[in-house]
Every structure is written in structure tokens, then in C-alpha cells.
Amino acid sequence: MKILLSKPGLDGHDVGVKVLAHALKDAGFEVVYTGLRKSPEEIIKMAIDNKVDVIGLSILSGTHAIITQRIKDVMIANKLHIPWVVGGNIPTQDVETLLKLGPNAVFPTGTKVDEVVSYFKNLSATNNKQ
């Protein structure tokens, strides 16, 4: 499974997403990292160009609802229908709101790296059975 990890918006802190990228690579996944401050359009273009299987967004800026909606809109406009997840500085009370916007999973503040890796392992196993 090839995973695109991204830092959308103006957030300039990417240590956590880099730790996750290394953990996912250690678990056998191919990881593409977009770098900092990417627009939803840039993220979706990179997902298409790299033919990834899933997109992971790391948002620490507090703009998670706005960015999640925009990613959904850009995915629809580009007819991109792959799983995507959102994580980062996400208050637990915002998880349900974000899930209604379309990501397959939301990882709120305090989620352990191992939990995210396990999610991707299960997603990969499910996709390989289809």
C-alpha cells in the first residue's frame, strides 16, 4: 500500500508526521510525503501523480474542519475515490463532525503512532481481500 502523508495549510510543524512516516515505512508501507504548507489542490495532484492508495492529512493549525471540507471537494472535483484520513491536533469533540465530511478515519489528539500503523495494516489487509 502506498500512503501519501501531507501537511495542508499554513502549519509549519511536521515532526509528528515524519515520525509517523518512519513508523509506516518500518511496517512495510511505501510512503510519499508532500512537505509543509500544501494546498488541497497540490495534495490531490500529488496523490494522483503518485498513484497512492490512501491519503493521510496531519493538521495542527486548528483549521481541520475547513481543510477537511476542502480536501473532500477537491477529491470529488478530480474524481479521486480512495480512502483518506485526518489526524493531528484534533479535539475529540470534533471527530464526529470531521467523519461526516468524508474521511475514513480521524485520529484525535493523543492517538499513538502504533494505533495509526495498525489502522493502515487493517486497511491494507481489507483492500488485499477485495
Buried (B, 14 or more C-beta within 10 A) or exposed (E): BEBBBBBBBEBEEBEBBBEBBEBBEEBEBEBBBBEBBBBBEBBBBBBBEBEBBBBBBBBBBBBBBBBBBBBBBBBEEEEBEBBBBBBBBBEEEBBEBBBEBBBBBBBBEEBEBEEBBEBBBEBBEEEEEE
